[in-house]
Amino acid sequence: MSDAFVPVAALADLAPGEAIDVVAGGIEIALVRDEDGGVHALEDLCSHDEIALSDGDVEGCTIECWKHGSQFDLVTGRPLQLPAVLPVRVFPVRIDESRGEILVDPSEAPAT
C-alpha cells in the first residue's frame, strides 16, 4: 500500500451533506461528507456525461449528478441510478485530527 496521502482540505470546510472539488496528484476529485459525517473521495466526473459530481446533491451515502440524475455509492463508486452504468473511481481518505485536515491518496484508486 502506498503512503502518498496529500492534504486536500480542512475538515471544518466540508459540512455533512456537502461536496467540494479538490485536486490531488493532478486528478479532479469530489470530496464528499455524507450526512453521518463520513468523508469520501471520488473521481469528480459522472461516468455518464462528464459532469462534475461535486456539483451534485448528497443524500445518505450517495451523490447524485445534477444533469441526468445518476446516483453513485460514495464507498464503492458504483452507479445506483440510471443513466450511468459505469462506476467512478474512489480514493482512500484519512483524517488528520490533530491538524483538522482531510488527506487523499490519489495513487491508490482502483481502475474501473
GULUM-83107 format. One record per residue (C-alpha): residue number from 1; x, y, z. Coordinates in steps of 0.001 Angstrom, whole numbers, plus 524288, in hexadecimal, padded with zeros to 5 digits. Example, Ala and Ser with C-alpha at 12.3 -4.5 7.8 and 13.67 -1.06 7.14 Angstrom:
2
REC    k      x      y      z
REC    1  8300C  7EE6C  81E78
REC    2  83566  7FBDC  81BE4
This chain:
112
REC    k      x      y      z
REC    1  80000  80000  80000
REC    2  804F2  80D62  7FC5E
REC    3  80659  8186E  80620
REC    4  80418  82365  7FC66
REC    5  7F995  82A3C  80448
REC    6  7F908  838D3  801AE
REC    7  7F140  84333  808F6
REC    8  7E5FB  8483D  800B5
REC    9  7DCF7  84FC6  809E1
REC   10  7DA18  85386  817DB
REC   11  7CFF1  84AC3  81E45
REC   12  7C8F7  856F9  8233A
REC   13  7C6F7  85B6C  81517
REC   14  7BEC2  84F7A  8118D
REC   15  7B191  84EE5  81845
REC   16  7A993  84258  8190B
REC   17  7A18D  840BD  80C94
REC   18  7AB0A  8490A  804AF
REC   19  7B457  84697  7F953
REC   20  7BFB8  84EE4  7F48F
REC   21  7C964  84D91  7E97A
REC   22  7D7CE  84BC6  7EC83
REC   23  7E3DC  847A4  7E4E5
REC   24  7ED62  83D3F  7E99D
REC   25  7F84D  837CA  7E153
REC   26  7F2EB  83F05  7D598
REC   27  7E5BB  83819  7D6E0
REC   28  7D8DC  83F64  7D88B
REC   29  7D25A  8398C  7E48F
REC   30  7C4E6  83B59  7EA87
REC   31  7C712  83BF6  7F929
REC   32  7BA42  8386B  7FFC1
REC   33  7B5BB  8382A  80DCD
REC   34  7AA08  82F59  80F58
REC   35  79EC2  832DD  8184D
REC   36  7A4BF  82AB3  82354
REC   37  7B1A3  8322E  82271
REC   38  7B99E  82805  81AF6
REC   39  7C2FE  82D96  810CE
REC   40  7C44E  82797  8033D
REC   41  7CC3E  82A97  7F70F
REC   42  7C788  8273F  7E958
REC   43  7CBD9  82AD8  7DBC8
REC   44  7C4E2  837C0  7D933
REC   45  7BEE2  8336E  7CC68
REC   46  7B1DF  82CCC  7CA1A
REC   47  7B46E  82097  7C219
REC   48  7A868  82365  7B9DE
REC   49  7AA5F  83143  7B500
REC   50  7B729  83704  7BA24
REC   51  7B07E  84015  7C3E4
REC   52  7B70E  843EA  7D0BF
REC   53  7B154  83B77  7DB8B
REC   54  7B5A4  84598  7E591
REC   55  7AA73  84E11  7E070
REC   56  7A0AF  84351  7E3B0
REC   57  797FB  84084  7EF5A
REC   58  79C43  837F8  7FAB3
REC   59  791F2  82F1C  800B1
REC   60  795C2  82514  80AE0
REC   61  7A193  81E05  80544
REC   62  79F0E  821DE  7F714
REC   63  7A19F  82D37  7EE09
REC   64  7989D  830A4  7E2C6
REC   65  79D20  836E7  7D61B
REC   66  79506  84321  7D41C
REC   67  793CC  841C6  7C559
REC   68  78D0A  834AA  7C336
REC   69  78B1F  82F3E  7D0F8
REC   70  7954E  82461  7D12C
REC   71  79859  8208D  7DF2F
REC   72  7A515  81AC2  7E41E
REC   73  7A874  81387  7F09F
REC   74  7B289  81B90  7F81D
REC   75  7B9BA  80F83  7FD26
REC   76  7BAA4  80748  7F0CF
REC   77  7B889  81127  7E5DB
REC   78  7AE77  80817  7DFCE
REC   79  7A2DF  80E27  7D8C1
REC   80  795F7  80C36  7DFCD
REC   81  78D1E  8139D  7D66E
REC   82  78CBD  81438  7C79F
REC   83  790CC  81988  7BE30
REC   84  79EB6  816D8  7C334
REC   85  7A2DC  8089A  7C23F
REC   86  7B184  809DA  7C4C8
REC   87  7B760  80C6E  7D242
REC   88  7BFF7  81801  7D5AF
REC   89  7CD23  8163E  7DC67
REC   90  7CDC7  817B3  7EB19
REC   91  7D9D5  81BDC  7F2A4
REC   92  7DE76  818A8  8007F
REC   93  7DC1F  82376  80A78
REC   94  7E292  8264F  81788
REC   95  7DF0C  83093  8218E
REC   96  7EA32  836F7  828FC
REC   97  7E2C6  83A99  8354F
REC   98  7EE4A  84201  83B30
REC   99  7EED6  84B46  82F92
REC  100  7E089  84A9F  82BAD
REC  101  7E462  846A8  81DDA
REC  102  7DEB3  83D5A  813D9
REC  103  7E8EB  83595  80C5B
REC  104  7E6D6  82DB2  7FFDF
REC  105  7EF9B  823B5  7F93D
REC  106  7ED8E  82588  7EA94
REC  107  7F6FD  81A79  7E752
REC  108  7EEAA  80FE3  7EDA3
REC  109  7E21D  810FB  7E5AB
REC  110  7DE37  803FD  7DFC5
REC  111  7DC66  803F4  7D10B
REC  112  7CE52  803CA  7CC88
